[in-house]
Amino acid sequence: MTKRTLLEKKEWEYYIYEAEATIELSVPISNPAPGFDIIYVLNDFEKNEYLSKGVKALKDRLNDMETNFLNYKMISWR
């Protein structure tokens, strides 16, 4: 398993991890039950934008992950 390092978080809104050469975005959602972490690996453009502008550059992606969570990898809390 790849070691992930937490880069930034806002409790219960988002968590940003670095793993090897990738940056992963995790968004917790409580519905549908039992709750899920929605996972997305940033593409190169998003990664560069995040590294230069911070989490503000990911605003649209965060909103999309919360709204269209079925389009992303989902990890159950159970």
N, C-alpha and C positions, 0 to 999 in steps of 0.2 A: 504494500500500500504506500502511496506517495505521501510524504510529509507535507502538510499544509501549514502555512504561517498566516496568522490573522494580521491583515494590514490595517483594517478599519472596520468599525461597526457602529451602528445606531440600534440599540436594543430593540428587538421585535420589529424592525423595519428592514435592515439589510446587514449583511456581513460580507466582507471582501477578503478573499484569501489569495495568497500566492503559492503556487505549487510548481516547482521546477521553472519552466519558462512561460507558464500560463497564469492568468489572473481569473479567479472564479468568483462569481457573484451568487450569493445565497439569500433568498427572501423567504422568511417564514410566513405561512398562512395558516389560520386555524380552521377555516372551512374550505373544503369539505372535511368532515371528521375522519380520522382522529387528528388532523393537522399534518402539514407537510413542509419540508424545505424545498423550495423551487430553486433549481441549480442551472446556471448558465456560465459557460466559459467565454470570456470576451474575445472577439476577433481582434486582429492586429490593429485596425483603426480605433476601435473602442479602447483597447489597451493603451495605445499612445495618447488618446484623448484623456483617459483617466490619469495617466502618469503626469500629464502636463497641466490639467485643469482640475483634477480631483473628482469627487463624487458628483459634482454638478453636471459633469459631462455624461453621466449615466442616468439622468433623470427620466428620459423617455424609455430607456430599457427597463428601469425599475417599475415604472407605471405599467408597461406592457406585461411584465412578469406577474404582477398582481392581478391584472385583468384577464390575461390569456394564459393562465398557468398551465392549462392542459397542453400547450404547445412546447412545454419545457420538461426537462427531467425532474421528476418528483420523488422525494425520499420521505416515506411515512415516518411520523414520530413514534409509531408503535413498533 
